[in-house]
Amino acid sequence: MSSSLADKSVEPSEEEDEPLTGDEYATYLDELGDAWEVVDDHHLEATYEFDDFADALAFTNEVGELAEAEWHHPDLHLSWGEVGVEMWSHDIGGLHESDFVMAARMDRIYGGYTGE
């Protein structure tokens, strides 16, 4: 899935920023792949499925490299054939546009494994 969100810059949240509300993040969520959902108006969650552990691990490593490059780090849960992701901006205690940008970039990475 291609998303214009994936082409945006990851801008860190500022101390004075407020977490996004449902109305504010609805458009961003619509741009993400079907794997993503907002939980408790607090964070994004997704589960990516793979054919085996090796592909799940390779995806995890690519997401880790992205997170380090952007200095915006998701919580990742690796298991056989599956990677769970939780994403939010810890410093504001909720969602920021950058969380959705990172999610769109993870969708783009995943597309490299699935041919989407």
C-alpha positions, 0 to 999 in steps of 0.5 A: 500500500502506498501512502502519502504519509510515508513520504512525510518527514517524521517531526518529533512532538514538542512538549507543548503538543497535545495528543491527537483526538479521534477527529484529528487522527481519523484521516491519518488512520484512513491512509494506513493499511488495514492492519492498523487500529487506534486503541483507547485513543492512545496508541496504534497497533498492528500485526504483520504476518509472514510465512516464517520466522526469518521474514518476520525477523528481517522485517523487525530489523528493517523497522529497527533501522528505520526507528533508529534513523528517525529516532522514533521507536515502536514497541515490537513483538516478534514471534514465529511468522508474526510481528506485533507493533505498538506506536505512540509518542511517549513524551505526549502520552498519545498519538502524534502525526509522526506515529502515523508517518512511521506506521505508513513507512512500516506498511511500505516496508511490509509491502516489500515482503508481500509484493504490495 
